[in-house]
Amino acid sequence: RLREVRDAWTERDLSDLKGSVADSWRRKTNLSRRRILGDLYGLIRQQYLRASAHFTADLVLYQRRQAELHALIWESVMRHAPGYGLRERPIDVLAHSLGGTMAFDLAVSGHPALHIGSLITCANQTGFFHAIGASSAQADPNATLMLPDTIGSWRNFYVPLDPYAFLCAPTFRLHDGSSPADVEVHGGDRRDRLVTHAAAHYWTHPVVLEGVRAELGLPPPDPEAT
């Protein structure tokens, strides 16, 4: 049974596993059931701890070297898109995980502030950081934060089973009073779909790709293109 769980985890899909487990679960003794649940918990905990270690290390590094990392982002903008990122020429940002928080911090409290036309985030934690009072924005964590006009629009993609993906709409309001758009990557019948926190699982998903094109006003892909 544990092999089936591992295979399902590798495929990031529980649909084939549910029927098999439900069928055999009724024939198991209480001791066997506890062992299955223990193995499943151990597998999930192992995956979670591995991801947590990497995320925590990135977060500590960012907090310790925030000014330096912000300067590197500005240097990259000036090198690859000279003249952009200013009020007259805002830049569009597509970011994953802590990268979205960096972009948010640069726009809200950066010196100078980074002006963003469309902010597109995947698996973002900015709403969580604000709710616990750890955001760079000096504001009441219990209140909805009104953002400056340095962020024009904000589309945030998340997967319910990604432990590091948080909503933004309940926490923030854009300068025009509208809410950021939280987009669930897997919903409805696919709510059980597993996705790791890795950027590749977001960047290649059709919901994200379609949403990015819509946000940036890009045409749909040519079906005849190779």
Wavefront OBJ file of the C-alpha trace (Angstrom):
o trace
v 0.000 0.000 0.000
v 2.830 2.406 0.785
v 4.215 1.865 -2.709
v 0.863 2.959 -4.151
v 0.972 6.080 -2.005
v 4.504 6.853 -3.160
v 3.526 6.362 -6.807
v 0.504 8.654 -6.382
v 2.677 11.272 -4.724
v 5.174 11.080 -7.566
v 2.383 11.524 -10.111
v 0.852 14.325 -7.988
v -2.573 12.734 -8.369
v -4.665 10.896 -5.777
v -7.557 9.938 -8.079
v -6.347 6.395 -8.832
v -5.326 5.814 -5.235
v -8.645 6.670 -3.570
v -10.625 3.775 -4.969
v -7.902 1.242 -4.202
v -7.478 2.420 -0.626
v -11.234 2.580 0.036
v -11.712 -0.962 -1.251
v -8.991 -2.486 0.889
v -9.567 -0.264 3.939
v -12.736 -2.125 4.865
v -10.866 -5.444 4.942
v -8.052 -4.205 7.184
v -7.799 -4.720 10.929
v -7.513 -1.701 13.194
v -3.808 -2.384 13.649
v -3.248 -2.521 9.879
v -5.173 0.724 9.422
v -3.037 2.486 12.017
v 0.089 1.259 10.270
v -1.146 2.554 6.904
v -1.985 5.937 8.387
v 1.386 6.032 10.126
v 3.233 5.292 6.876
v 1.203 7.918 5.053
v 1.874 10.511 7.744
v 5.588 9.730 7.667
v 5.726 10.141 3.896
v 3.883 13.469 3.952
v 5.954 14.728 6.875
v 9.176 13.853 5.049
v 8.085 15.793 1.971
v 6.854 18.732 4.045
v 10.015 18.999 6.143
v 12.221 18.951 3.058
v 10.253 21.819 1.503
v 10.111 23.685 4.831
v 13.881 23.582 5.251
v 14.479 25.183 1.856
v 11.756 27.785 2.346
v 12.907 28.742 5.849
v 16.487 29.133 4.659
v 15.366 31.420 1.819
v 13.245 33.485 4.203
v 16.044 33.965 6.744
v 18.465 34.935 3.984
v 15.983 37.453 2.583
v 15.372 39.069 5.964
v 19.106 39.380 6.644
v 20.053 40.709 3.194
v 16.863 42.446 2.101
v 18.465 45.743 1.061
v 21.176 43.936 -0.899
v 18.678 41.717 -2.705
v 16.443 44.696 -3.529
v 19.451 46.470 -5.011
v 20.224 43.412 -7.156
v 16.666 43.404 -8.494
v 16.920 47.084 -9.410
v 20.275 46.458 -11.098
v 18.713 43.663 -13.142
v 15.802 45.893 -14.186
v 18.147 48.701 -15.230
v 20.338 46.271 -17.155
v 17.629 44.372 -19.019
v 14.809 46.938 -19.152
v 16.395 50.376 -18.806
v 13.883 53.099 -18.024
v 11.251 50.691 -16.708
v 10.087 50.279 -13.141
v 9.415 54.005 -12.788
v 6.050 55.747 -12.552
v 6.168 56.741 -16.218
v 7.017 53.205 -17.375
v 5.821 50.555 -14.897
v 7.099 47.041 -15.335
v 5.125 43.792 -15.345
v 6.318 41.205 -12.810
v 5.830 37.433 -12.856
v 7.126 35.872 -9.637
v 7.020 32.629 -7.676
v 6.883 32.191 -3.895
v 9.227 34.568 -2.040
v 9.956 36.360 -5.308
v 6.422 37.762 -5.176
v 7.051 39.065 -1.676
v 10.248 40.759 -2.843
v 8.360 42.472 -5.671
v 5.601 43.516 -3.251
v 8.118 44.930 -0.758
v 9.920 46.864 -3.493
v 6.631 48.378 -4.673
v 5.240 49.198 -1.225
v 8.321 50.200 0.752
v 11.269 50.159 -1.652
v 13.760 53.008 -1.948
v 13.095 53.843 -4.689
v 9.725 52.162 -5.106
v 9.346 49.752 -7.995
v 6.299 50.676 -10.093
v 4.515 47.533 -11.273
v 1.826 47.512 -13.933
v 0.703 43.895 -13.512
v 1.903 41.840 -10.555
v 1.460 38.102 -11.168
v 2.358 35.825 -8.273
v 2.288 32.065 -7.797
v 2.400 30.321 -4.406
v 2.788 33.638 -2.632
v 3.077 34.289 1.134
v 2.638 38.072 1.259
v -0.882 37.879 2.705
v 0.318 35.528 5.448
v 3.249 37.769 6.359
v 0.923 40.755 6.687
v -1.590 38.799 8.794
v 1.083 37.876 11.358
v 2.595 41.380 11.417
v 5.761 40.406 9.535
v 5.162 42.435 6.367
v 7.413 45.314 5.337
v 4.294 47.504 5.150
v 3.782 49.379 8.398
v 0.097 48.694 8.976
v -2.315 47.041 11.365
v -2.135 43.291 10.596
v -5.782 42.942 11.634
v -6.949 45.445 9.012
v -7.154 45.271 5.238
v -4.183 47.126 3.775
v -4.783 49.738 1.078
v -1.869 49.527 -1.360
v -0.234 52.482 -3.102
v -0.588 53.025 -6.843
v 2.818 51.432 -7.377
v 0.907 48.172 -8.005
v -1.579 48.528 -10.833
v -3.172 45.065 -10.761
v -2.459 41.816 -8.962
v -3.305 38.255 -10.007
v -2.321 35.569 -7.509
v -2.335 31.856 -8.399
v -2.525 29.265 -5.641
v -3.091 25.558 -5.089
v -5.133 24.616 -1.977
v -2.757 21.775 -1.066
v 0.379 23.922 -1.403
v 1.261 24.774 2.236
v 3.124 27.921 1.171
v 0.432 29.435 -1.047
v -1.852 32.060 0.514
v -4.719 34.274 -0.577
v -4.224 38.007 -1.113
v -7.765 39.301 -1.651
v -8.849 39.074 2.029
v -5.816 41.088 3.119
v -5.131 43.767 0.496
v -6.927 46.367 -1.590
v -5.452 47.990 -4.684
v -5.316 51.770 -4.915
v -8.602 51.852 -6.860
v -10.386 49.928 -4.100
v -10.529 46.606 -5.955
v -9.184 43.348 -4.544
v -6.308 41.321 -5.945
v -7.569 38.389 -8.011
v -6.884 35.057 -6.292
v -7.025 32.267 -8.878
v -7.278 28.653 -7.714
v -5.188 26.524 -10.025
v -7.006 23.291 -9.153
v -10.662 23.559 -8.231
v -13.881 21.611 -8.383
v -13.307 17.942 -9.093
v -9.544 18.475 -9.162
v -9.234 19.951 -5.678
v -7.398 16.787 -4.597
v -4.697 17.296 -7.199
v -1.248 17.436 -5.579
v 1.356 19.964 -6.609
v 4.690 20.639 -5.000
v 5.696 24.176 -4.180
v 8.198 24.162 -7.067
v 7.813 26.887 -9.682
v 7.779 24.367 -12.543
v 4.432 22.978 -11.400
v 2.883 26.433 -11.670
v 4.634 27.746 -14.785
v 3.519 24.769 -16.884
v -0.101 24.578 -15.714
v -2.677 25.650 -18.363
v -4.714 27.687 -15.838
v -1.634 29.754 -14.989
v -0.537 30.123 -18.605
v -3.999 31.246 -19.680
v -4.241 33.650 -16.743
v -0.857 35.206 -17.486
v -1.854 35.804 -21.120
v -5.132 37.386 -20.009
v -3.421 39.610 -17.430
v -0.798 40.843 -19.894
v -3.182 41.101 -22.841
v -1.320 38.498 -24.879
v -3.020 36.556 -27.697
v -3.750 32.847 -27.196
v -1.113 30.437 -28.546
v -1.313 29.475 -32.197
v -2.528 25.834 -32.278
v -0.710 25.326 -35.576
v 2.611 26.552 -34.228
v 5.221 23.884 -33.604
l 1 2 3 4 5 6 7 8 9 10 11 12 13 14 15 16 17 18 19 20 21 22 23 24 25 26 27 28 29 30 31 32 33 34 35 36 37 38 39 40 41 42 43 44 45 46 47 48 49 50 51 52 53 54 55 56 57 58 59 60 61 62 63 64 65 66 67 68 69 70 71 72 73 74 75 76 77 78 79 80 81 82 83 84 85 86 87 88 89 90 91 92 93 94 95 96 97 98 99 100 101 102 103 104 105 106 107 108 109 110 111 112 113 114 115 116 117 118 119 120 121 122 123 124 125 126 127 128 129 130 131 132 133 134 135 136 137 138 139 140 141 142 143 144 145 146 147 148 149 150 151 152 153 154 155 156 157 158 159 160 161 162 163 164 165 166 167 168 169 170 171 172 173 174 175 176 177 178 179 180 181 182 183 184 185 186 187 188 189 190 191 192 193 194 195 196 197 198 199 200 201 202 203 204 205 206 207 208 209 210 211 212 213 214 215 216 217 218 219 220 221 222 223 224 225 226
